[in-house]
Amino acid sequence: MSATCVCGSDLWDYRGINPVSQPTPIGHEYVGIAEEVGSEVTTIKPGQFVIGSFFASDNTCEICQAGYQTNCIHREYVGANGAQAQHLRVPLADGTLVATPELPDSDLVPSLLAASDVLGTGWFGAVAANVQPGNTVAVVGAARSACSPSSSSAPRPGRRGIQGDGRTACHQGAATALTDGLTRHG
Ligand SMILES: [Zn+2]
């Protein structure tokens, strides 16, 4: 592994929100160098820098082709293997990993790591919500993933994101931000 993240959903386990009854690997946001590939892998080569998805998918089934790879009929949760480790076995590598054209400079690695989960999740949400230029959007559940629609849309003129955390204490903030946004943007 070259770099991994601590995701908000990793902290659910850490804080006891998700019961953990036995030693359990953790971590599902990751980038690294492919050291070995299985005999059926065709597109990923050893030595490539790869960005991995948090759900392994074949990227070929009907659901994947419809753009919903996290619900692939063959999906496997990569976090079950624990990306916060020196090495990680990634199932369905052809569908799950994206190789960069060349080895990135080290200062780019954190940005590429963001593409492992938060960018894709945020982008999926923005597409699913049919966010258009000029829209004001309310994001409820502003973990880093949820922040991505507004952060990924930030360079686009006319878009504005309002984020709110999914926790109770922050619903108020989201509601306030939404009200404020509607007041100012109609
Ligand atoms: Zn699939």
Residues whose N, C-alpha, C, O or C-beta is under 5 A from the ligand:
A	BS01	ZN	S57 D58 N59 T60 C61 C64 C72 I73 H74
